[in-house]
Amino acid sequence: MVQCQEQLVLGAYREPSQCWDRDYDPCILPLLDSMEPCYILFRLDTQNQQGYEWLFISWSPDQCPVRLKMVYAATRATLKKEFGGSHIKDELFGTTQEDVCFQGYLRHLSSCSSPAPLTSAEQELHQIKATEEERRRVAAPSGRGKGKTEISVESKHSTLQGLAFPLQEEAKRALEQLKQRRINYIQLRLDTERETIELVHTNPTDIRELPARIPADAPRYHFFLYKHSHQGQSVEAVVFIYSMPGYSCSIKERMLYSSCKNRLLEEVERDYHIEITKKMEIDSGEGLTEENLYEEVHPKPQALKQAFTKPKGPSGKRGNKRLIKGAGENGEES
């Protein structure tokens, strides 16, 4: 179908001689003009309730004038409606012969049947779902999965329940030393492959050195023994810091660290009898100054806002009220 005097007219047609795939290139390619767009309706061998199914090809070469492209684009929906959309099985658009030749049509069919490409975030979510299904499959026969909360990206709850990754032996010894006040700092990380909580280091840390302990490219758990003076007395407070450096970490890491945090704190307080005075979540160590940490551990009491009191009226008699009206219908004052 080509345009002639603002009408779509039949430009050429071919009779079928063989099966559709063998007739495709001999019928289609000679009709393609490198300077003029056209529509091609190619009959397939398959049928539906309406009869034979057709392939609708839109040919718009790059070299043709822009005006012609716009005119053909505006008539495309009309042509499909007049021909009957139920007869059209597939549509193909091309600007070069490689796009609309038989091999091009096969590539089109392959791309339509393949799943849509995933973003990096969607790929990570897909990996988490696959890991979840594998855990359920392995744990189901032995019953070892009872009582263990699985991470799910399709959970209907607003927050994920806690995961229970076991503490590595070095991490357990470090917590015992913190309980005995033999060390003042612990940094932990999650091993997502082995599903354990591992010790990073227990280097002695002063309050001025604390911001430098926060990694800028990886999430971590921190336990810091904050020794300071409050109201004239020496005080020791264990501060838990959960550092997550924004969106530079993967979705899987953010979900796992967030889910394991509460179970870790429960275990530390229950099994090691370490009282956590303050729990903090940060994205960098810039705000971990001595002044800010002190205010977090000892927040200032909020001053009570005084309720609004209605002011008293003037003392004594205020006199009679006056009501001034405009003139009546007859011009008389009322």
N, C-alpha and C positions, 0 to 999 in steps of 0.2 A: 504494500500500500504506500503510495506517494501522494504528495500534495500538488494539486494543479488548480490554479485560479480559486484559491481559498477553499478547496474541496479535497477530500481524500478519495483518490480513484485507484483502480486496480492498475498496477504498473506491470506486473508479469505474473505468470503462474506456471507450475510444472505438474505433470502427471506422475503419480508414483509408479516406479518400475520394479523396485526391490523392497526389502524390509527397510524400516525407517532409518536405522543407523547407517546403512550403506547408501541410501539416498541423501543423507544429510548434507555432506560437503558438496556433492555435485549440484544439488538444488540451491543451497544457501549462498555459497561463496560467489558464484557469478552474478548474483543480484546486488552485491554490495558496491556502492559508489563512494569513492573517497571524498566527494564534495557535496553529497546530498544525503540527508537522513531518510530513513524509511522505516516502516513497520512490516514485519514478516510473520505470517501465521503458518506454522509448519505442523502438519498432521502426524500424530504418532500412531502406533499400531494398537495401543491400549484403548479400551472403551469404558465408559461409565453409563449411568442410566440415561443420560442425554444423547449418547452416541460416542463418536470418536473423540479422543482427547487431543488437545492442540498445545503447541509450544508458541508462546508469544514473544517475539524478538524485537527489541527496540534498538535500531542501529542509528548512532549519532556520532559520526567521525569528527575528530578534533579539527580537521581543516575546514569544515563547512562554516558558513557565516553564523554568527550568534543569533541573528534574527530567525533563521530557519530552525535552529535548535529550540528556541522559545516557542515557535509556532507548533512544532511537533510535540513538545512537552505539554502544551495546552490541550491538544486533541487526543492525547493518549487515553484518558479516562473515558472519553466519549466513544472511541473506537471499541474499547473493551466492553462497554455497556451495550452497544449495538450488536456486537458479535455474540455476546452472551458469556458472562464470566464463568458460568458453570462448565463451559466447554474447555476452558483454559486450565491445563494441569500445572504449568510452570511458566515462569517469565525469565527472560535473559536480556541483560543490557550490555552493550559493547560499544567501544570506540575504535577498536582495531579488529582485524580479522582473527587474531589469536584469541580474542574474547568470545567470539560467537561461532568459531569453528567447532567441529565435533569434539575435539579434545578439550576445547574451552568449556563446552557444555558439560562434559564429564567432570571437569574440575569444579564447575559450579555445583553439580550434584553432590560431589564429595564434600565441599565446604558447607553445604546446607545440612548434610547428615551428621557432620562432626560437631561435637559440643563447642559452645562459644568459648573463646579464650578467657582465662581467668586472670584477674589482677593478683599481685603478690599477696594482698590481704586475703583474697578469696582462696588462694592456694594454701595459705597457712590454716585457714578454717577447715578446708577440706582435709588437710593432714591431721588436724585434731580430731575430726569426726572419725577418720579411718583408724586412728590410734584407739579411740574410745570403743569402737566396735571390736577391735582385736582384743582389748582387755576383757570385754564382756564375754567374748567367745572362749578365751582361755580360762577365765575364772568360773564359768558356769558349771562344768562337770565336777570340779573338785570342791566347789562351795567356798573357796578361799576368799571370794570377793564379797562375802557377807560383811556388812558393817563398814565397808570402804566406800566412800562417796566418790563417784566418778565425775570427771569434768565433762560438761555437755554444753555445746554451743547452741543447742536448740531448747534449753531449759526455759520453762515458762516463768520461773521465779525471777524476781528483779535482780538478785545477787546469787552468785554461785556458793554452794556450801563448801566448807573447808576441806581441802585435801590434806592427807596425813603422810607427807614424805618423812621417812625415818632420818634421825640425826646420825651423822657419821661419828665414829668413836672419838676422833680428835675434837669434833664439835661438842660432844658430851663432856669431855675432860675440860674443855675451855669454860663451859657453863659452870662446872663444879668449882673451878678456880675463881670465876667471877663471884660465885656465892660466898666463897671464903675470903673475898676481897684481895686475892693475890694478883689479879690483873684488873685493869680498868676499861678495857675495850675489846670487843669481839666483832668480827665481820664475817658474815655467812653468805653463802651463795647456793642456788639450786642447781643441781646436776640434772638437767631435764632428760638426759639419756638413761641414766641409772635410777632416776627418781629418788634422789637422796638430797639431804641438806649437808653441805660440806663447809668446813672451816677454811676461810681465806687467810686470816692472820689475826694475831692478838698483840700487835705492837703497842707499847705504852703510848698513850695519847693524851696530850694536854688539851684544854678547851680551845686554845688558839690553833692547835693542829687539827682539830676535828673537821673543819670544812675541807681540808685537803684529803681527808680519808674517803670522801664521797666520790665514787667514780662518775665520770661524765658520759660514759658510753655503755654502762651495764647496771642492771638493778642489783640491790644488795639489801641485806638485813644487818642492822648495827645495834649492839648493846653497849651503852656508854655509862660508866660510873661517874656521875657528876658530883664532884666534891666542891662545896661552896659554903658560904656563911649566910645564914638567914636569921634576921632579928637577933643578932649577936651570938648565935650558936652555930657550931659546925654541923653541916648536914650532908648526908650522902643519899643520892637519889639515882636509881637505875632508869635510864631513858632508852626507850626502844625507838629506833629511827628506821623507817622503811623508805628507801630512796629508789625512785623510778624516774630515770632521765627522759621524760616525755615520750614522744612517738619515734625516737631513734631505736627503740627496742621493738621486737616483733610482737605481734598480737599474742602468740603462744606464751611468750615470756611474761607479758603483762597479766594474762589470765592466770598463769600458774603461780606467780609471786603473790598476786592478790588473794588467790584461793588458799594458799598454804600459810598465809600470815597468821590468821586467827588460831589455827590448830597449833602452830608453833608456840604462840604466846600462852595458850592453855597448857601445853606441856611444860614450858619453862616455869610457870607459876605453880603448877600442880606437883611436878616431879622434882624440881630443883628448889622450890620454895623461894624463888626470887620475886620480890614484889616490884612490879613495873610501875614507877611513879607517873611517867608520862609516855604516851605513844604518839609519835609524829610521822607524818608522811610528807616527803619533800621531793622536788625534782632536781635540786642542785644543792651544793653546800654553801652557797653565798649567804644565806640567811642564818647560818648557825654561828652567830656571834654570842659572846658571853651574856650580853644584855638580853638578847632575844630568848636564849635558852633559860635564863633566870625567870623571865616573864612567863614562859610556857610552864615551868615547874611551879611557880608561885604567881598565879594570875592575880591581878589587882581586883579587889571586890568592886563590883559595879555600884555606883552611887544610885540610890533610889530616886527616881524622878518624882518631883513633887507634883501632886495632883492639882489640877486647875481648880481654883476656888473663885466662885462668882463674887465680884466686888459688891460691897454693900451699897444700898441706895442712899440718897441724901437724907440727912436727919430732918425731922420736923415735917410740917404739912407741905405738900407740894402744890396745893391749890386745886381748884376745880379744873377738870379737863375741858378743853374747848374743841368743838367740832365745827369747822368752817365749811359751808357748802356754797355751791355756786348759785346763781340766780335761777328762780323757778321758770316755769313755762310762761308766765305772765310778766316776767321781768322783775318779780318781787323776790326779795331775799327770804330765805327760810331759816 
